[in-house]
């Protein structure tokens, strides 16, 4: 599960852009500059920048780095509250019910929250407001890599399922030198440099240029589609899951790929997709040089692939991972479900993995599947018990990519820290500072 939001590159423009038409969507710094200058077009610019539903519901905001702009349509004066700090009064556009405020939010690279007070009552807001740091925006002088055209792959392991993927080649790639590799599930959500959140591509370009991560080929792969292969075993299973849980065929295929605890998806990557990539590019084959990432069901998918085949991937980046019972016993030949992973970590032979987990206290719970926050805390404590090299980043967010996106540069640096291209292996051990800390605990806050 995961309503993936697309990534976004925002360009910081100056007050010289004040002549832009109301039809143009202005950035947070532009809107703040126009508000400071009391632009007569500010109302039209706000209405162009945010849709009416967001303005009415109190969820309209825009940000670039530490600079944010908030707008609300309300009959009475609202106050803005950021990170539960003292409320900030908002300014009204004369002759309207539109209110606005510009604010600076720090620290960067972190998740923040806001809400309004209207007539003394809490209203609107969001728990998922990322403040992106400089590494999330392409830095001056940093060369762009190249995103290849979309490739359509027809699977044998999944009975004719068609998958689309993109290959990203950094500017520093030299065909004579084998490159590291990283695979991203739900990959289409990461590749747009002009989407909602700063693009992964910008951060990857920056980090490679600063030598904080190795030169790596990135594979961004979307979940497959089995719709064109009716009657196959995979189609029949996915169709049955779709009918049982009232989910679309494509969504059910995604869950079958990502939530199933087995080596099937890892084999699909190794034997089919990555074999095609390796035929075009010079890749390192050691798992020390390979990472895998995903969010929600893509998060457990990434951990599962590395767990099943630690000789294929040794580094895992998991956002809001669905370590829950989504595919539990849906296939009678599979005994385990995602909810079993903490116990598998505790009881099965230790793998040589480095794992970054991220989740939020307001992530979802599901009557059929379980609790996402508790599942991730269980995973963290299991990894800690077995002295894995792991990190848990836990905040207040919901089932949303915002926190993971804000922390993406930091998590990539952590994941690839001390990488040495002259090596093909390294024993990952728990950080002594983490080892000395207590286990993660929970408190009941909603009763």
Secondary structure, DSSP 8 states (H G I E B T S, - for coil): ------B-------GGGGG--TTS---HHHHHHHHHTT-TTHHHHHHHHS-HHHHHHT-EEEEETTEEEEEEE-SS-EEEEETT---EE-EE-TTSSEEEEEEE--SSSEEEEEEEEETTEEEEEEEEEEE--GGGS--TT----EE---EEEE-TTTTT-EEEEEEEE-TT--TTS-BEEEEEETGGGT--TTSSB--HHHHHHHHHHTTSS--EEEEEE---B-TT-TTSHHHHHHHHHHHHHT--HHHHHHHHHHH--SSHHHHHIIIIIHHHHHHHS-B--SGGGEEEEEETHHHHHHHHHHHHTTTT--EEEEES---SSTTTTTSTT----GGGHHHHHHHS-----EEEEEEETT--EETTTEEHHHHHHHHHHHHHHTT-EEEEEEES--SSSHHHHHTHHHHHHHHHTT--TT-S-------HHHHTS----------
